[in-house]
Structure formats: C-alpha cells, structure tokens
Amino acid sequence: MTETSPTVPRIASITTYAVSYPLEAPMADAVHYIPARAALLVELACEDGSVGTGESAIYGGSATATEALIHDVLAPRVLGADPTRPELLWQRMLWPSHQLGTGGALPMAISGIDIAVWDLLGQRAGLALFRLLGGHQSSVRAYASGGFYFDGKDAAALAEEFKAAAARGYGHGKMKVGRTPETPMNPLAHMVEPGFATVSLAEDLERVRAVRQAVGDDFRLMVDANNAWDVATALAAGREYDRLGVHWFEEPVGTDDRAGSARLAAALDVPVAGYETESQLSGFRDLIAAGAVDIVQPDVIWAGGITACRRIAALAYAAGLPCVPHVYSTAVSIAANLHFMASLPNCYLLELDQNPNALRTELLTEPVEPDAGAVVTVPDRPGLGIRLDRATLRRYATAPPRTSELP
C-alpha cells in the first residue's frame, strides 16, 4: 500500500477480463500465426465507485500468465493506494519484482494497471487524459494497418485491399513483409504453423510493388517485417523499398540486433522504425543512441504503460526523432495510445488495424473511429473518456473475470 490522502478514495479492487475474438479465417505476419485476437482488459475501482480502464498486452504468452502477475504480484502493492500518484505506483510495482526482468511480461502486466490509474487521475481532475498529459493536439491522423498474409491471398488481392483503404480516405498504410522461410536466420521455422501462407523473397517484393502500383506514389506506404530478416536480406529488400519510395521499414531485424539495425538505418534512405518488441526504457535508449531507429515505436499496453512511454517519447524528442506508437489490439489500446500520442509534440500517425476484430469495433459504448479524412479526434471526456460494453465482454470472454479486492 502507498501513502494516501484522506480526501482521495483508495483503490478498492482490480478486475481482469480475458477475451478473444475468433477470426473467420486465420492470418499471419512474418512469423506469427493468428487464428484469433486475444486480449486482457483491466479495471481499477475506487472506494467512491469510480472506475479506471486499462489493457495489458499478452503478446507471446497467455492471459492467465499475465493475470497471475497482476493479481498475485502487483495487486497487493496497488490495493488501498492513492490513484492520483501514478509515478509512485509505477515504481512500487516495478522494483520489488525487478528480478523477474524489467522487460516482457512484467511491464505488460504493469501497463494495464498504469493506464487505468491515469484514467482515474484524469477523471478526478475533470480533464481528458491527453490534456492532463500536455494536450499538444486534439486529433491524430490515422494510417491503415493491414496487408497480412492469408491462405490464397495473392498480390492482386493485396493491392485491392490498399486501394480500398485509399478510397476510405487513408493517405498512409502499412503491410506485412518477411514471411519468407528460405531467407537466412528467419525465426519462422520455430513458430506455430510455419508453412502457412509463405512466399519467396521475390514474391514478397512483388507484393510490395503491386500495392505501390495500385495506390500511386502519393500514398505513403510502410512495410513491417516483424523481426524476420537478417541484415543482408533486410538490406536487399530495403534497396527495393528505397526505389519504391516506402515511407518506413518497420522491425527489419531482431530487436536485440542494434548494430545490424544501425547498419540498415545508415545504408538506406527508407527510415527504420521500431522496435515495438522492446519493452524497456533502457532498450529504447540504446536503440536511439546506436542510431538503430529513425522512428521510435513503443506501445502503452506493452512497455509499462503511459508512465514509461512518456519517458521513451522524451528520449525520442531529445534525439530529434518522431514517436509513433505501435497499436494492435482492442479499442482500449487505441484509446490509451491515442491520448498518449495526442499529448506529444513528436507524434504524427495513429496505427489503425483494418482486420476484422469485434474487440476493436464493439468493445466500447462509443467507438473511437476516424473521420472521412482518416483523422481521429481524441475523446474529450474526463480520463480516457471510454466505457466498456458489458455485453461484448461477456460474448468474447474466455474465462470468468478475476478480481482482487481490499479485505
């Protein structure tokens, strides 16, 4: 328990909701097979009935593993605490468990609680969270994030997908690359369903050319390799992306290969973006210091919440780099990242997943959507300004909610 003020209602309970939306057809990025969209949502309730909402990433693991960290490890440090002190709470969550590692599952678990704490603080202040954090902008331009691998989906169908996005008002879009099992060091061989929807490197490059031809030179096209390639392969592909005027090349190599990423950033005209799979402040510090990234991409549900991502964004700003967060989960993730992004002077694009996902489109009573020009206005109600749709939570629940509360 942390020190509390007698005028501030304490955090009385933490509830988690494990949910999953099954896809009609499985899809994949460079290395991950995706048959469903799973997520873990977090609610903090205070003694006065106020409720803060957050989300914890569960990438690479399970909801039950992250729930165990939240309830068995972190909840005893948060219950009874003052929700208006996010920096103090963040330190109290991290340091007693730093032996677990300050990257990966621990910051994911912390993220959901931290976001909910900031939501509560905004509600108590009567301010939308983006205003509380600095209020640099009240809207953010979105980009269409798609171009995944599907069984039987060829380059022509992919091109049509991005033509349709452009027709809906998007001027930016991102597609997946890297599902190329013959390229050296590709981790796909060790992943689930490694033979699903694979292509050769030549076919992969043709996919990008087809999209570029379909949308024209004015459309800002990005590519995302999800850590699949070695430096030589990424350099060969990157030279073709230079020719095609690609706007950024995301996660071209393994996150820990800072020297390799720096070589690519120095050799290519296309900016190197990353690394969403980095979840530590020190890791982003080292990526920036090495010249390994031109665009910095944390995610508030993954890298320790808003508290940690503010520090990462400040590092990027000090280095003269944009901070453009990774956003790929539920509508709560979109709302939390959107508020964070709108507070920043060095953010210019919001990632909006285009794949079917009811946890994005049906989870909130008032969905967060782009306008006809692909611009998303930040909810201006106190805190995150969102409410979960309880029927959607029940419909896609994979287990009963789990609650920890004050004795």
DRENPA-836931 format. One record per residue: x, y, z of N, C-alpha, C, O in turn. Coordinates in steps of 0.05 Angstrom, whole numbers, plus 5000, padded with zeros to 4 digits. Each point is the difference from the previous one (the first is absolute). Layout:
// DRENPA-836931
XYZXYZXYZXYZ
...
***
This chain:
// DRENPA-836931
501749765000498350245000501850255000502150015013
497050194972501550255000498650205018497849965010
503650274995498850215016497650114986500050044976
497950025039497550104989499350275013500850065022
497650094963498950255011497249945011498649844988
500750285034497349945011497750104982497749925004
503050254976497950104983499849844974498250064983
503649755012500049844975499049725006501349865016
496550054971499249725003502149804992501350044979
499249765036502149804994499149814978497649964995
504449914993499449784981499049775016501449905018
496250014976498749795015500049734987499949795014
500350204960500049744986501350014973500150224987
501049565004501049974973498649764987500049785012
498950264964498649784986501349984972500550204987
499949555005501149954973498049844984498549835011
501450224963498249864982501649894977501250144983
499049595015501349874978497949964978497949875004
502750234972498149994977501549914975502450024998
496149874983501149924975497950004978497849915004
503050214973498250004977501149814979502150054989
496449735006501049814980499750104971497850114994
504249874990499950094973498649804982500449755004
498150344976498849814981502249864984499749764993
502450385000502349884986502550085014500450245006
501449575000502550085013501750174982499849994976
502050175037501850174985502749985013500449875021
501650274967502749995011501550254993499550134979
502549945038502050194991502549844993499849774993
502550355008502449864991500549745016500849804988
498650205037500749775017497749895017500249785010
497750374994497849925018497549914985499150134982
499949645026497549894989497850105019500249975024
497650154964498050145016497249894994498850104980
500249715035497349904996497950155015497649974995
503250195025498150155017501550255011502450014999
496050185010501150245012499450005030497750065009
504249875007499749985029501050255014501850134990
497149935033500850245014499349975030498549825008
502750355008499550005029499450295008501850174998
495849885011499250275009500150015030499649815014
500850444996500450045029498250235009499850214987
498949755035498550225013500950035029500349815015
500150444993500550085028497650155010499250204988
499649715034497850135012500950125027501449885015
497750374990500650145025497749985019497849924993
502750165031498049995022497550174994497849945010
502550274973497750164994498549914975498150134991
502749644998498649884977501250084973499149904980
502850285020501350084974501649764990501149845016
499150134958501349774987501950104978499250164983
503249755018502050054979500449754983499949785011
500550264964500249784981502849994987501150214994
500049555002502649974987500149744985498049854999
504250094989500549754986502949925003501850174999
498649575005502749895001500449824976498449834994
503850224991500649834977500649725010501049955022
498249854961500649725006501449874976499949764996
501650404989501449904977502149805008501550055019
498649724968502049805006499449835024501649835008
496150225005499449855024497049945002498749974979
500350025045497149945004498850205019501450135016
496049904983498650185018500449905029500350175018
499749574986500249905027502750065013500250065024
501949944960502750065011500150295009501050065021
498050124962500050295007498150055023500650175018
497149704982498150035023501349925026499650135021
502049664979501349915024501950225010500250055024
501350084959501850225008498450235011500750115021
497049954966498450235010498949955027500250165018
498649604986498549955025501849905022499750075023
502249764971501649875020502550165008501049985022
499950194960502550155005499550305003500950125019
497650004963499750294999497650105017500350215013
497649654988497650095015500650075029499050215009
502549635006500550085028501450265003499850135021
501649964958501450265001498350244992500750235004
497049714984498250204988497550045017499150235003
499849555007497550025015500450175025502049975015
496250214990500250195022501650254994500450175017
500749854958501750224993498550244990497649994994
503850235006499050264989500349994969502249994991
495650024994500149984971501050264986500250004976
500350205039500950254988503050035000501150224995
500349565010503050005001501249794981501349815010
498350214964500849794982503049955000500949774998
500750445005502949955000500949835024501649824997
497350255026500649845024499149724998501449815006
496150154984498949734997501749844980500549765005
500450374974501649854980502649895012500749774995
500650405021502549915013499449785020501549805002
496350225012499349795020499249744986500449785012
498650234964499449764985502549874989500349765001
501550404988502349894986502249895018500849774998
500150405021502649935013499949765018502049855000
495950095015500149755016500149754983500649785010
498850244964500149774982502050024978499949864980
502150325023501850054978501749754993501149994978
499149825041501549764994498649834978501349834988
496150215009498649874978500950094973499549874980
501850365019500850124975498250244995497649995004
503650234988498550254996498950024972498850214993
501549584991498749994974498149764998500049835018
498350174962498249774996497550015016498650205001
500849575013497449975013499550205023497850095004
504349985011499650185022499050284991498050095010
503450044971498950264991497349974986498450195001
501049584986497349964989497950015022498050134997
502649725025498150005022499750285013497850085006
504550054998499950275011498450194982498650185010
501649784964498750194981497050035005499050225001
499649555002497250025003499250155025498150165000
503349805022499450145025500750304997498550175008
503849884980500950284997498150164983499450235007
499749664971498050144983497550065016498950224998
500149585017497650045016500450215021498150165006
504349865006500650205020499850284987498950195011
502349844965499950254986497250084992499250235001
499249574992497150054994498650115025498550194998
502049695025498950105025500950285006498450175009
504149884987501150275006498750214982499350225010
500349724965498750184982497150055008499050234999
499649565010497350035009499950185024498350185002
503549785017500050155025500650304994499050185013
502849864967500750284993497950134982500150244996
498049604994498050114982501150074972498950174986
503349705006501350064975500349754983500649785011
499150254963500749784982503049945004501650195005
499249564993502749925007502050144982502250085010
497349964965501950134983500650295009502250104996
495750035015500450275011501749995025501850165004
497649655013501549975025503049954995501750085015
498849774963502849934993501450224984502549984996
496150234996501350214986498450124978500450244993
497849614995498150114981501150134975499250214992
502849664996501350124976498150014976500150204985
498249605011498150004977497549865009500049835018
497850234969497449885007499149794980497949885003
503750074976499449794981502649904988502150145000
497949614990502349884988499249864974498049864999
503650184980499549864975500649715003501949925013
496349914975500349715002501249884975499750114978
501749675025500749844976498849735001499549885021
499950014955498749744997502149785004501949984983
497949865038501949795006498849734992498049915012
503149974967498949754990502049854984502449985008
496849914970501849854982501249755012502349944995
496149925022500949755012499949784979498850024979
502549765028500049764983497549835007499449955023
499249984956497749815002500449784980501250044979
497849735027500149774982498650074974497650075000
503849924978498850054973499850304993499050064978
501950125038499950284994502550084984502249995011
497550094964502350064983500550305000498650165013
503449924971500850284999497850184989499750235009
498749674972497850154989497950065021499050235002
500349575014498050045022501150205021498550165010
504149824995501250195019499950284989499450195015
501149844960499950274988497250115002499750245005
498349604991497250095002499450095028498550195005
502649675015499650075028500950295005498650165013
503749924977501150265005498650214982499850245008
499449694968498350184984497550075015499150235000
499749585013497550055016500650185023498450175007
503949795007500750185022500450284990499150195014
502249854964500350274989497350124993499650245004
498549604986497450104994498450085025498250174998
502549725025498850075026501350255012499250085022
502750044964501250255010502849975011501250205008
499949564994502649965011502250094980499849934976
502150225033502250084984502649855008502050044987
497849805034502249845009499049725005497749955009
504149854987499249725005502549835004502150064990
497649735025502249825007499349714994497849915006
504049954981499649724993502249825013502150105007
497349654995501949815011501949894978499249964977
503350005031502049874983501549815017499850015025
501849814963501849835015499349715004501549865013
496250054977499249725004501449834979498649884983
504050115018501749894979501849795013502250065007
496949694994501549805016502749934989501749895014
498950184961502649934989502250205006502349954995
496950285016502050205007501649925025498849895018
503850174983501649915023499050125027499250235001
501049605019499450095028497150075005499450105022
498949844959497150075005498949835022500149754998
498950375024498949835022497449864994499049855017
499950194959497549884993500049695004498049895008
504349994987500249705003499349915028499249775003
501150405017499649925028497250095011499549975023
498950144959497450115009497749814994500449794988
497250285022497649844995499350034970500150224989
499249564999499149994971502050144982499350194986
503249715014502050144983499649984970501150154985
497249665007499549974971497650154990499449994976
499350165041497650144993500650254983501550175009
497349854967500150244983502850114996500350254999
501649584997502750104996500550084971498549924982
503550245014500850104973503050004998501449995020
499650034955502850044996500750295004498250175001
504349905001500850285002499250154975499050235002
501349654975499250134975497050065000499150214992
499349595017497150045001499350225021498150154995
503449855027499450205020500550284990498450195005
503849854980500550264988497950074979499350244997
499749564989497950064980497550095014498550164989
500949745034497750095015500150305006498050144997
504449955010500350295006499850164974498750215000
502449694979499850144974497150024991499150214990
499449585014497250004992498450215015498350134989
502249895037498650205016500850284992498350184997
504349864999500950274991498650084974499150224997
500849604984498850064974497050065003499050174986
499749695033497150035003499350275013498050124993
503649975026499350245015501450254990499250235007
502849754976501450234989502250115019500249915023
501350274966502450105014499350185023501750045018
495950094982499450195021499149865027500150125021
499149634977499249845023502649925015501849894988
498350165038502349945016499849715010498549945019
503149894969499849715005502349925019502350064995
497049805027502049905018500049694999498049884992
504350005016500249715001501049915027501550155013
497749614997500649915026500949714999498449824992
504150125015501149734998499949855026500849765000
498350365021499649855026502549845008499749775008
502750354989502549885009500949754984501649845011
497350124965500449744987502749984985500949774996
500450454997502249984981502750055014500250135020
501949764967502750075008500750264985498550094983
503850025023500850264989500249994970499150184986
502149615003500549984971497349994985499750144980
498449705030497449994987498550265002498950104981
501250025043498650265004501350224983498650174990
504049825006501350204983499249964971499550204986
500449565005499149954972497250094996499450134980
498849805038497250094998499850305003498550134985
503149985033499950295005500850164976498950224996
502949684988500850154976497750024980499650204986
498849585013497650014983497950195012498750144986
501149865041498250195013500850294995498350174996
504349885003501050264993499050084972499050224996
501249604986499150054972497050064999499150164984
499449705033497150024999499050235018497650055001
504250095012499250235016498449925025498150145008
502749645005498649915024500550205023502250115002
495849945014500050215020501649925025501450175011
498349584997501849895021500149704998498349874989
503950025022500649715000500149925030501850075014
496149794994499649945029501249735008499649804987
501750205036501249765012501349824979499249774997
502850334988501249844979501649765011500149794986
501150245037501749785012499149965029498250135010
503249685003499449955028500450245017501850164995
496549875025500150245017502750045014500850225004
500549565003502550025014502450064981502250055009
497349934965502250054981500250304994499350094978
501550065042500150294998502150084979499650194985
502649675015502150074980499149954972500550164982
498049625014499049944973497950204992500050094977
498249985041498050204993501350274994499150154983
503049925032501450254994501449994973500050214986
501149565006501149984973497950054979500550144980
497149755024497850044981499250294999499750124978
500050005045499150285001502050194986499250194988
503449745014502150164987500149954970500650194984
498749575007500349924972497650074983500350034976
497349995036497650034985498950295002500450145020
498149934959498550265001497449965016499250195014
499649584984497549955014500650005030501849865009
496750295007500450005029499549735013498149864992
503550075027499649755015498250075025500750185015
497149674988498250055022500149775020500349774991
499450285035499949785019500650105028500250245004
500149595015499349724997497849945020500550025024
497149924967497849955018500649785019498950005023
502749814969500749775017502050075022500749835016
500350414984501650105023498150115021498250164993
502149765032498250095020501450135024498750045021
503850044975501450135022501050284991500850044977
499050145041501150274995502949994992500950134981
500749705033502849984993500549894972501950074987
496349755005500249894973499650214979501450014980
496550165024499550224981502350205001500850114979
500349945044502350185003502349904982501350154986
499249595016502349884985499450004970501850044984
495849905008499250014971500550284989501150034978
498050175037500450274991502950084999500950124981
500649815040502850085002501649864978502050124990
497349645002501449864979499350094972501349924980
496850265017499050084973498649774987499949994975
498949835040498749764989497150054991498949844986
500050395022497250064992499850304992501450175011
496949874969499450274992497250095010499450235002
499049575005497350045011499749815023500549764998
498650355025500049855026497149905005498150164998
501649585008497349885001499549845025499949754999
499750385024499149855023496949954998498850104981
500149765038497149965002499250015029501349865017
496850304990499350055028498949755014500049995025
499049814960499049765013502249795003499549785010
502950284981502249814997502550085016501349845012
499350424988502650105009499850135028501750165007
496349775009499950115027498050215004500050145020
498249904960497850195003500850284992502150054987
496150145019500550284993502350125015501650164989
498849765036502250105015502749954987501650184997
498849574995502549934987500350114972502150104992
495749904993500150104972500450304998501150094980
498150065040500750285000503050045001501050194987
500449645027502950035002501349924973501950134991
497049664996501049924974499650224979501850064985
495850065016499550214981501850245004500850144981
499949925044501850225006502849944990501450184990
499549575012502649924989500050054970501950114989
495949814998499850034971500150304992501450084982
497150085033499950294995502850125003500850174983
500649755038502650125004502049924978501950154995
497649624992501749924978499050104973501149934979
496750235021498950104975498549794983499950024976
498949785038498749794986497050005006499250075023
499149854958497249975005499449755017501549804998
496550215018499049785015497349924989498050155003
501849624985497549914987499349725011500949804989
497550195032499649745014498949784983498550054981
502249715026498749764991497249985012499750055024
498249894960497349975011498749764986499350024976
500449765038498949774986498649825021501149805009
496550295000498549835018497150105001498850034979
500150025045497250075002499650314999501950154997
495649935005499350285000501250145025500450244999
500149625022501250125024502950074993500950225007
500549614980502750064991500150244982501750175002
496449854979499850234982499650255017501450204996
496749805022499450245016502450095017500650235001
500749585012502250065018502450114983501150205008
499649674971502150104983499350274987501850174998
495749864995499250254987500350245019501150214992
498049765033500450225019502950065005500950235000
500849565002502850035004501250154975501550195004
497849724973501150124975499250294997501650174992
495949895014499050284998501450195019499950244996
501349655025501450175019502850084990501350175012
499749704967502850024992500450204977498350034983
503950115017500750174977501449854978500550114979
500349645026501649854980498549754990501349804993
496150215006498449784990498250104977498850225003
501049624976498450104977498149804987498550064982
501649685028498349804988499049805021501549935018
496049984979498849805017499649754983498750014979
502349765031499549754986497249905005499249975023
499349984955497349895003499949744984500050004976
499849785038499749734989497549994983497950095008
502349794968497849984982498749724999498049964986
503149855029498949734999497549985018499750155019
498549674974497649965017500749945028501749835006
497150325013500649965029497850145016500050245003
498149605007497950115016501050145026498750175010
503649744999501250135024501050284994500650155018
499549924957500650274992497450164994499850235008
498449644978497650154990497649995018498350174998
501649635020497649975017500550035030498149985016
504450054992500749995028499150245016499549985024
500450264963499350245014497250094994498949944978
499850195041497350104995500050224979498150044985
504250115012500450204979502749944987502050085011
498049784967502549934987501750244992499050224994
503649745006501950204990500649944971501249804994
497950384988500149954972501150254985499850225010
501549734966501050234985497750134984497949884995
502550374998498150134982500649944971501749834994
496950304988500349944971502850064990500849904979
500750265035502850064993502049855015502450065000
496749725014501849835016501350145023502249945007
496350255005501050145024498249925023497649994998
503749945025498649915023500150235021502250085008
495550005001499850205021500149865027498749805004
502850325014500449885027497550045017499050235001
499949575012497750045018500750225021502149995012
496150204991500650235018498649985026499650215014
499549554993498849965027502249945020502249934992
497350105034502149965019501349724998498649804994
504050195011501549754999500249914971500350164982
499549585014500049894973497450064985500050004975
497950065040497550074987498649764987498650044980
501849725030498849764988498549845021500550025024
497749814966498649815016499949744986499549984976
501049805039499949734988497149924996498350055017
501249814961497449884994499949735014501549824992
496950155028500049765017499149754984500949785005
497350264976499049774984502349894983500349764996
501450424993502349914984502049865018501149804992
499450305032501849865019499049715005501649825000
495850155004498949745006500149824975500749765002
498850354975499849854975502749874994500149774990
502150385015502649904991501849925023502449974997
496449995027501549915023501149724996498549824990
504050135018501149734999500249885028500649765003
498850395017500049915028498450205017499650234990
499449705033498750205017501950225008502449955002
496650295002501850225009501349925027498849855016
503650254988501449955025500350265015500850214988
498649795038500050255016501749965025499849805014
501850404992501450025025498950265014499750204986
499849795040498950235013501050035028501249825012
498450424999500850055027498649825019497649944996
503749965025498649835020497950165014498749895018
***
